[in-house]
Amino acid sequence: MKRLLAFLLIGSSLSGMDPGYRAYLNRRHAMALTVNKGVLSDMYNTLSQGWFDLKDTILEISDDFYQQFLPNHAYRDFFAKVRFTENDELCAAEIATVKMRKFVVQSALERMLDKRIDENYVPTIAFCGSGGGFRAMVLSLGFLQGAQDIGLLNSLTYMAGLSGSTWAMAPWIASGHELSVYSHRMKQKIKDGIDHLTNPFELSKLISRLLEKVLYGQNISAMDIYGALLANTLLFDLGEKRIEATLSETHCGVDMGAYPFPIYTTIATNSQPYEWFEVTPFEIGSSYLKAYIPIWAYGRKFDKGLSTNSPREQSLGYFMGVFGSAFEVDLEDVVRITADQLISIGSYLPDSVSRSLETLIHLLAYDLLDEVRLFPSVLANFTYTFNKPCPWTEEKELSLVDAGIDFNLPLPPLLRPERHVDCIIIYDSSADASPGDQLRKAQDYAWRKGLAFPAIDYTDIDKKIVSVFKDDSNLDCPVIVYFPLIKNPEYSDTFDPRACIESGYCSTFNFEYGEQEVDELSGLSRFAVTQQQAVIKEVIEDIIGAKKKTVNKRG
């Protein structure tokens, strides 16, 4: 409590807070989205003004004094440097991790295909999960379980997530459990939806984190509360650490090749069309910027490519909130109850601090949420004042939101030529009335960016359990294996996920799943993998054969 009081007292100072934010307003009615940057900018100005109205409570404290109260985290004494790469090269840590993973992949493929595979012919296979709230989370876990059933899971080099599918991938890896164990535990934990923060200890940690951000001049939004709630709900295996756990510390098993290399996605709204950012256990950055920083440095301020301060790494919960920020969840239920609890905890603090805290939270959860459902992540732009040819060097901040606002399949990072992905297996949990719509948008993106992508035949794509698309004239073009979210009569004569989305528990905005509902929904995607394993194996065999021909021809 002593440390918390210090944070709160220091946090009442406004010296580090920048007025105004660059962001945008997202209003989502059903599946329709409209963007209005000006309104959200006004909203953040209002939030900042709320702090400036508290000038009388400002405490003049020197840097030397409050530095002693800052948390002693692993990277506190590390400077971060922007990694600029003209050719958009991968970082050394990812290259080493993928190399380690290749041994796992080779062994798994040999077992799955029942044949010896030369290391030169081992294909790079990726799983691509879509957005769609808890529906996408459950379906993605089901698909990965099905992949494990047929030996495909350990044959994956990469897995990319967006929104709801990131809520499957990240907590599973963070748990350290086998997939089946984690899936069983998750099923028991989400029966009541998003779990409120009720423990005073957890609430105090969140308060401390909020005002620590103020101290470092980092912007605060309802995303901080939303992310903490997601962490409290989905990172249940981390115990008391779940609110503060970070991506880098919870994904340490990745660099040993124990999991497919995870890539989480978000988009920046600093310009239109939107630009995609990728978040990995090692880095956050963008091919558009050709610039990346260590994941533990996101949120730091940078000047000419070097960090100038050293706040803690953003929590994994915060990132999960950013990844899945496009949902009109019941904010009165999800955010405001927690806001009241935070204010209640704050009432035990000195009056000036309590008033400051109450004003901030009230602005976040009441005055502003009446008008705005979606808060972006707005933190310092690491390429600001950078002396390299980056397009946003004059932008002070980055505004990151759910990538599903652009399109609902996280294909951009998997299409990077540097990753040499041979096959992308997509399970599309999107709620579109016409399955394949999101794949069409991804194709348009790829061709606009000059990335290799096969032509898609949309004939009957919404009627086939799986479709395969490839470009035989271009061996650098990945093969797309596409699973839409449709009824599968061989799985069930009665269960139709499209009807379930319209009038059942599969709605994108439903966050309460009973155990039987989880079993039914995850069973659909799990069954699809096992049902279509012959198709998947044939695709992989063809890729290996093509690689062998190419190597022999070059030899």
N, C-alpha and C positions, 0 to 999 in steps of 0.2 A: 504494500500500500504506500510505503514511503516513496518508492520510485514512481508510482502512479501519480502521487500528489505533485512530485517534481515536474513530471511531464505536463500535468494539467496547468500548473502555475506558469510554466514556460510557454505552454501552448496558448495562453491568453494573449501573448504578444502577437501583434500583427505585422511585425517588421519584415517577415519573410514572405508574406502572401502577395502574389501578383493580382492586381484587379482585372477582372474580366477573363473569359476563356473563349477560345475559338472552338466551336463545336457545331452541332446541328440538332434540330428537333426532329425526333422520329415519332410519328403518330401511326400506330398500327391498328387498323380496324379490320378484324378478320385477318386476311392475308395481304391487304392493301397497305402500302407504305408511301408516305409523302414526306419530303424533307424540306425543312425550313431552317436554315442556319441562323438567321437573324433572331428568331424567337428564343432559341436556346442560349445564344450569346447574351441576350437581355436577362435571361434567367440566372446565368452565372454572375453577371454584374450585380444582380440583386443579392445573391448569396455573399459575394465579396463585401457589398455595402453593409450587410448585416454585421460583419466583423468590424468594419470601420466605425460603426455606431457605438462600439464598445471601447472607444479610445481611453476612457477614464480608468479602465482596468489594466491597461498596458503596464507591464513591469519592465523597467530598464535593467536588463541583465546582460552582462558582458559575455562574449563568446567563450572566454576561458572558464567562466562559471558553469554555463549550461553544458559544455562539452563533457563534463564529468558524469552527467546524468544520461548521456546517450547510450543506447544498448550496445554492448560489446559483441557485435556479430562477426562472422567469419571473414567478411570482406571489408571491414571498417577501414583497415590501413592499406587497402589496395586501390590504386588508381585504375580507372577503366579507360580504354582507348577504343575509338571507333575503328573497326576493321573495314577499310575501304578496299574493294576488289573490282578492278575494271572489268575483269572477265567473269565476275559473279562466282568466284570459286567457293567451294565448301570450306568450312573451318577444319582445322587439323583434328579436333576432337571428334567431329562427326565422321571424318574419313577413317580414323582409327577404330571407332566403334563399329562402323559398318564392316570393316575388315574382320573384326572379331566376330561379328554376327554371321559372316559368310560361312564359317565353319559349322555353325549350328544349322544354317539353311541347307548346306550341302548334305549333311547327314540326314536331315529330315526329308529332303527330297528323295534321297536314295531309298529311304524306307517307304515313302509314299508311293514311289514309282516302281519300287522293287528292281532297281538297276543301279549300276555304278555310274557316277557322273564325274567327268573330269572337271577340276576346279575352274578351268577356263570357260566351261560351258554353263556354269551355274547362273541361272537367270535372277534378275532383281525383280521381285514381286512385291506389290504394295496393296494394302487394304485401304479403301477410301470410304469413310462413314459420313453420312449427311447430318444436317441439323434436323430439329423437330422435337425439342424439349425432352421430357422423360420418355416419350415414345421412341425417339431416336436412340436414347441411352439404352433402353431395354432391348431394342432390336439389334443394336450394334453388339451388345454383350452376347445376345443369342447367336449372331452370325459368327463371332469369334469363337464361341463354344463349338459351333458346328465345324469351323475350320480346325479346331483342335481334334474333333472326332475323326476327321479324315486325314490328319497329319499335315494340314495346310498351315496351321498357326505358326509353327516353328520354321516353316518354309518362307515366311514373310520377312523381308528386309525392312520395310517401312510400313507404318500405318499413319494416315493423316485424318485428323478430325476437325469438325466444325460444329460449334454450338453443342447440341445435345450429345453427339457422339464423343466429344471431348470429355463429357461427364462420365462416359463409360471408360475411356482409355486412361485418363489421368488418375482417378481414384483407384482403379485396379492396380496400376503400377505402384502408386504410393502405398497401397496396402501391403505389398510384399507377399501376398498370398497367391496360391494357384488360382487360375481363372475360375474354376468351378467353386472353390471355397468363397472367393470374393462375391461371385454372382449369387450364391445362396445367402450370404449375409446381407447383401444389398437388398434382396427381395424382402427380407424381414424388416429392413430399416425404412423403406419408403411408403409403408402402408398409410401413414398419416401425412404424407406430403412433406413439404419443406419444414424442417425442425427448427422451432424458435430457440433463440438463446435465452435461457432462464437461469443459468448458473452465474452467480455474481462474479466468480473468478474469470469466466470467459467474457462476460460483459466488461469487466474492468480492463481486460487485455485489449478489447476492441476500442474502448475509450482511449486508452493509452496510444494505440496505433493511430487513431484519428488525429489526435493532437500532436503526435510525433510528426505526422505529415505536415501539419500547419507549421511546426517548428522549422521544417526543411523547405518550406515554401512550395510544397506539393499540393495540387488541387484535390479537393475532397468532393465526393458526390455520393448519392445513394448507392452507387456501385460498391462502395466500401462495406456498407451494411449488407447488401444483397450477396456479395461474395462471401462474407463471413457466415451468412445463413446457409449458403450452398456447402461451404466447408463443414459446417456443423452437421449437415445432413449426410453428405457423401463421403467425407473423410473420417468416418466413424472408427476406422481401425487405428487412427493416429492418436486417439485418446485426447488428453489435455493439450496436445500440440497441434490439433487440427486447425485452429483459427490462425496460427502463426506459421504453420508449415509452408515451406517454399518449394518451388518446382525443382531447383537444383539439388536440394537435400533429399527430397522424396523420390527422385528418379536416378539415384546413384547406381541402381542395378542395370540401368540401360547401357552404361559404358562397358559392361562386361559381356554384352551380347545376349543377355537373358531375355530381352523383349525385342519385338520389332521396334525400330527406331521411331519414336513418336514425333509427329509434327502437328502442332496445333495452329489454327489460323484465325486471323482477324483482319479487318480492313481499316484503312485510314481514310477519314472523310475530309482530309485537308484539301482535296481536289476531286474533281469529277472528270472522267470516270474514276471510281474508287481504286485505290492501290492496295494489293494484298500484302500482309505481313505474316511472317511465320515465327512461331515461338517453339523452341526446342529446349531440351534440358541444358543446352550450352549457350544458345544465342537467341536474340530477337533482332529481326531486321527485315529487309525487303530487297527483292531483285530490282525493283524500280529505282531504289536509292543506291543499290549496290553497296550498301553500308549495313554493318551489323555491330552489335555490342554484346558483351557477356550478359546472360539472362539476369545475373545478380545486380547489374548496373542500371536496369531500366527504371526510370524515375529520377535518376541523378541528373543534375544539370551539367551540361558540357559546354566547353568553349574551345573552338578550333580543334575539335576531335578528342579532347581530354576532359575527364570528369573533374568537376570543381568542388564536389561535396561527396558525402558517403552515407546516405541513408540506407536502411535495411532493404534487402530484396523484397519486391512485391510478393505478397503471399500467394500460394497456389489457389486459395479460395478467391482472391481478387481476380486472378487470371480467368478462373472458371466463370466468374461473373461477367467478365468482358467477353469471353467466347460465346456465352449464351445470353446476351443482353437484349435480344429482340423479342422477348416474350412479355405479353401483357399479363403477367401473373398478378394475382390480387395483392396489390401493394399495401392496401390497408392491413391485410393479413400478414404479408411477408415482411414489410419494412416498418410499418407504423407501430405495431405491437412492440417490436424490438426497440424502436426509437423511444417509446414510453419507458421501457425498462432501463435504457441507457440514462434517460433523464432522472429516473428514480435513483439509480446508483450514484449519479452525479450530485444528488441533493445532500450527500454526506460530506461533500467537499466544501472548502471555503466559499463564502457567498459569491465573491467576484468570479471565481472559476466556474461555479455552478451556473451562474447566470450566463456566462459566455458559452458554456457547453449547451445549455438549454436553447439558447438563441440559434446556434448553429444547427442543432438537430431538428429544431422546429422548422427552420427554413428548408432543410433538406426534405423532411418527411411530410410536411403539411402544406406550407405556402406554395412550394414548387411542384410537388407531386400532383396537386390538383390539376395542373396544366400539362405536365410532362410525364410520360410513362417511362421513357428510356433515357438513362443517363449514360453518356459515353465515358470512357477512360481518357482523361485529358492530363497528360504529364509532359515533362520537358522533352523537346525534340533533341535527340542526341546529335543530329547533324547541324544544329544551329551554329552559325558562324564557321562552319567547317570549310577548310581551305582546299577542298576537292570538288570536282564538278558534280555535286549533288543538286537535285532540283529544288530542295526545300531548305536551303541554308539560311533563309530569312524568316522561316517559320519558327517561332519560339516554342510551340507546343505541337504534340501529336494528339489527334483525337481518334481513338481506336474503338471499334464497335464490332458486334456480331457480323461475321463475314456473310452470313446467310442473307443479309440485306442486299448484297450484290447478286450472288447465286448460291445455291444450297449444297454444293459439292466442293470439297477442298482440294480440287485438282491442281491449281497453280503450282504449289511447291513440288508436287510429284512430276510435273511436266518440265521442271528445270533440267536442261540437257546435262548438267553436271552430275545429276544423280543417276543417270543411265537406267531409268526404270523401264523394264521390258514389258511388264504386265501390271495393269491396275484393275483390281477387283472391287467393284462399287456395290455397296448396298444402299439404295436410295430410300430413306425413310420419310421423304418430303410429303407434305399434305396436298400437293397439287392435284387438281381434278384430272389432269392428263399426265400420267407417268411419262417421264422422258423430257419434260419441259426444262428441268434443271440441267440435264445433260446437254440439251441444245444450247443453253446459255453458256455452259462451260466450253463447248465447242467454239462458239462465237468468240469467247475470250481468247482461247488458244490461237485461233487463226488471226485474230487482231494483233496479238503479240508475236506472231511468227513462230509459234511453238508447234512441234509435230503433234498432230492429233488426227485420228482416222475419221473418214466420213461416216456419219451415222445414218443408218436406214431406219426411219421412225415407223415404218410399216409394221403394225402388230407388236410394237415394242411394249405396249401396255397389256398385251395378252400372253406374252412369253415369260416364263419364270426366269429365264436367263437369255441374254443376247450377247453375241460376241462380235466385236468390230475390230478390224485391223487393216493395215495398209501394206500389202505384200511388196510394193515397190520401194518402200522406205523402211529398212530394218531398224532405224533409229526411232521410229514411231511406235509408241507403246500399244500393246493389244489391250482393248477395253473389254472387260467382262462385266456386264451390267445386270444387276438384280433390282427390278422395280418392286415397289410395295403393292402387291396385288393378291387377290384371293388365289389360294392353291388348293384345288379340290382334293388332291392326294393327301394333303395335310388335314383338311377339314371341309366337310360339305357345307358347314354353316358359318364358319368364321370368315368374314370379309373385312379386311383392315380398312378399306375405303369407307364402308358403311360405319365402321367403328369410329373413324375420324369425324364423320358427319354428326353422329348422334350417340356416341359411346365414350368409353374411357380413353380412347386413343387420341382424343383432341390434343392439339399442340399445347393448349393452355391448362391441361389437367396435370397436376403434380401429386395426385394420390392414386397409387396402384396397389390393389390387393394382390396377395400372393398368387392366387389363381389367374388373375389378369396378367401378371408378369410371366407366369408359365405359358399361358396361351400365346401371348405376343412374342416372347423370345423364342418359343417353340416354332413359330412360323419361319423366322429367319434361320434358325438352327436346322430345321428340316430342309430348307431350300439348299443349303450347302451340301448336306449329305445326299440329297436327291440328285443334285447336279454335279457330283464329284467326278463323274466320267468326263463331262464337258471341261471341267477345270483341269483335269489331268491331261486331256488331249491338247488343250491350249499350251500347257507347260511343256509337254513333249515336243510340240511343234516349234516352240521358241528355242529349246535346247538343240533341236535339229538344225534350225536356221543358224544358230551360233556356231555349231560345229562346221557347217558348210562355209561360213564366212571365215573362220579361223583357218580351215584347210586351204581355202582359196588364196588367202593372204600368204599362207606358208609356202 
